[in-house]
Amino acid sequence: MPSNTTGTGGNRGDSHKYDYMQLLSEFRLVLRNFDWMDEALCRGRKDLDFFPEESYNGAAARAVAVCNVCPVREDCLEFAVENGIRYGIWGGLNHPQRKRYLRNSLKKGTL
């Protein structure tokens, strides 16, 4: 990945910097309407790490706290689930949590 960060990539040293838009471009996206992203509270936040390492540390908890009050949290979560995004915190959930959310939603028939 490029060494510059854009958006919500966080900053954990050169080997762990993410280019948020590059990451998005790597996915074959289901949702084509990105207007909701303009209202996301994480937009442009370089002070928080939305792509933490495997462990769910204090930095990730601060990012999730932003998600919990975000007006587009549901849109963000839906985007990540529908597109099978495996990295980062989306809609307040990390990848294993999104997998459980999807599994439970499919069982309930709510997705």
C-alpha positions as a Markdown table, in Angstrom:
| # | Residue | x | y | z |
|---|---|---|---|---|
| 1 | Met | 0.0 | 0.0 | 0.0 |
| 2 | Pro | 1.2 | 3.6 | -0.5 |
| 3 | Ser | 2.8 | 5.2 | 2.5 |
| 4 | Asn | 0.4 | 8.2 | 2.5 |
| 5 | Thr | -2.9 | 7.9 | 4.4 |
| 6 | Thr | -6.2 | 9.2 | 3.3 |
| 7 | Gly | -9.5 | 9.2 | 5.3 |
| 8 | Thr | -9.7 | 6.8 | 8.2 |
| 9 | Gly | -6.6 | 4.7 | 7.8 |
| 10 | Gly | -4.9 | 5.5 | 11.1 |
| 11 | Asn | -1.2 | 5.7 | 11.6 |
| 12 | Arg | 0.8 | 2.8 | 13.0 |
| 13 | Gly | 4.1 | 3.2 | 11.3 |
| 14 | Asp | 5.2 | 2.9 | 7.7 |
| 15 | Ser | 4.4 | -0.8 | 7.3 |
| 16 | His | 0.8 | -0.3 | 8.6 |
| 17 | Lys | -0.4 | 2.8 | 6.8 |
| 18 | Tyr | -3.5 | 2.4 | 4.6 |
| 19 | Asp | -4.8 | 4.4 | 1.8 |
| 20 | Tyr | -8.6 | 4.3 | 2.5 |
| 21 | Met | -9.7 | 5.0 | -1.1 |
| 22 | Gln | -7.2 | 2.5 | -2.5 |
| 23 | Leu | -8.6 | -0.1 | -0.1 |
| 24 | Leu | -12.2 | 0.6 | -1.3 |
| 25 | Ser | -11.1 | 0.4 | -4.9 |
| 26 | Glu | -9.9 | -3.2 | -4.4 |
| 27 | Phe | -13.5 | -4.4 | -3.7 |
| 28 | Arg | -16.1 | -5.2 | -6.3 |
| 29 | Leu | -18.7 | -3.1 | -4.7 |
| 30 | Val | -22.4 | -4.0 | -4.5 |
| 31 | Leu | -23.6 | -0.6 | -3.3 |
| 32 | Arg | -23.0 | 2.1 | -5.9 |
| 33 | Asn | -24.4 | 5.1 | -3.9 |
| 34 | Phe | -21.8 | 6.5 | -1.7 |
| 35 | Asp | -23.7 | 9.7 | -0.6 |
| 36 | Trp | -24.0 | 8.4 | 2.9 |
| 37 | Met | -20.2 | 8.5 | 3.3 |
| 38 | Asp | -20.4 | 12.3 | 3.2 |
| 39 | Glu | -22.2 | 12.3 | 6.5 |
| 40 | Ala | -20.0 | 9.7 | 8.2 |
| 41 | Leu | -18.4 | 11.0 | 11.4 |
| 42 | Cys | -15.2 | 9.0 | 10.6 |
| 43 | Arg | -14.7 | 10.9 | 7.3 |
| 44 | Gly | -11.3 | 12.6 | 7.4 |
| 45 | Arg | -10.5 | 11.4 | 10.9 |
| 46 | Lys | -6.8 | 10.6 | 11.0 |
| 47 | Asp | -6.7 | 10.6 | 14.7 |
| 48 | Leu | -8.6 | 7.3 | 15.0 |
| 49 | Asp | -7.7 | 3.9 | 13.8 |
| 50 | Phe | -10.5 | 2.2 | 11.9 |
| 51 | Phe | -8.2 | -0.5 | 10.6 |
| 52 | Pro | -6.7 | -1.9 | 13.8 |
| 53 | Glu | -4.4 | -5.0 | 14.1 |
| 54 | Glu | -6.1 | -8.3 | 14.9 |
| 55 | Ser | -6.5 | -7.5 | 18.6 |
| 56 | Tyr | -9.3 | -5.2 | 19.6 |
| 57 | Asn | -7.4 | -2.6 | 21.6 |
| 58 | Gly | -8.2 | 0.7 | 23.2 |
| 59 | Ala | -7.7 | 2.6 | 19.9 |
| 60 | Ala | -10.3 | 0.4 | 18.2 |
| 61 | Ala | -12.7 | 1.1 | 21.1 |
| 62 | Arg | -12.4 | 4.8 | 20.5 |
| 63 | Ala | -13.1 | 4.3 | 16.8 |
| 64 | Val | -16.2 | 2.2 | 17.7 |
| 65 | Ala | -17.4 | 5.0 | 20.0 |
| 66 | Val | -17.5 | 7.3 | 17.0 |
| 67 | Cys | -19.5 | 4.7 | 15.0 |
| 68 | Asn | -22.0 | 4.3 | 17.9 |
| 69 | Val | -23.1 | 7.9 | 17.5 |
| 70 | Cys | -22.7 | 8.2 | 13.7 |
| 71 | Pro | -25.9 | 9.1 | 11.8 |
| 72 | Val | -25.0 | 6.7 | 9.0 |
| 73 | Arg | -23.9 | 3.7 | 11.1 |
| 74 | Glu | -26.5 | 1.3 | 9.6 |
| 75 | Asp | -25.6 | 2.4 | 6.0 |
| 76 | Cys | -21.9 | 1.8 | 6.8 |
| 77 | Leu | -22.6 | -1.7 | 8.3 |
| 78 | Glu | -24.8 | -2.6 | 5.4 |
| 79 | Phe | -22.1 | -1.5 | 2.9 |
| 80 | Ala | -19.5 | -3.7 | 4.6 |
| 81 | Val | -21.7 | -6.7 | 4.9 |
| 82 | Glu | -23.1 | -6.6 | 1.4 |
| 83 | Asn | -19.6 | -6.1 | -0.1 |
| 84 | Gly | -17.9 | -8.8 | 2.1 |
| 85 | Ile | -15.3 | -6.3 | 3.5 |
| 86 | Arg | -13.0 | -8.2 | 5.7 |
| 87 | Tyr | -10.8 | -5.4 | 7.1 |
| 88 | Gly | -11.5 | -2.6 | 9.4 |
| 89 | Ile | -14.3 | -1.3 | 11.6 |
| 90 | Trp | -17.5 | -0.5 | 9.6 |
| 91 | Gly | -20.7 | 0.4 | 11.3 |
| 92 | Gly | -19.1 | -0.2 | 14.7 |
| 93 | Leu | -18.2 | -3.8 | 14.0 |
| 94 | Asn | -15.0 | -5.6 | 13.1 |
| 95 | His | -14.9 | -8.5 | 10.6 |
| 96 | Pro | -15.7 | -11.3 | 13.0 |
| 97 | Gln | -18.6 | -9.3 | 14.5 |
| 98 | Arg | -19.9 | -8.5 | 11.0 |
| 99 | Lys | -19.9 | -12.2 | 10.2 |
| 100 | Arg | -21.9 | -13.0 | 13.3 |
| 101 | Tyr | -24.3 | -10.1 | 12.4 |
| 102 | Leu | -24.8 | -11.5 | 8.9 |
| 103 | Arg | -25.3 | -15.0 | 10.2 |
| 104 | Asn | -27.9 | -13.9 | 12.8 |
| 105 | Ser | -29.6 | -11.6 | 10.3 |
| 106 | Leu | -29.9 | -14.5 | 7.8 |
| 107 | Lys | -31.4 | -16.8 | 10.5 |
| 108 | Lys | -33.9 | -14.1 | 11.5 |
| 109 | Gly | -34.7 | -13.3 | 7.8 |
| 110 | Thr | -34.0 | -9.6 | 8.4 |
| 111 | Leu | -31.4 | -9.3 | 5.7 |
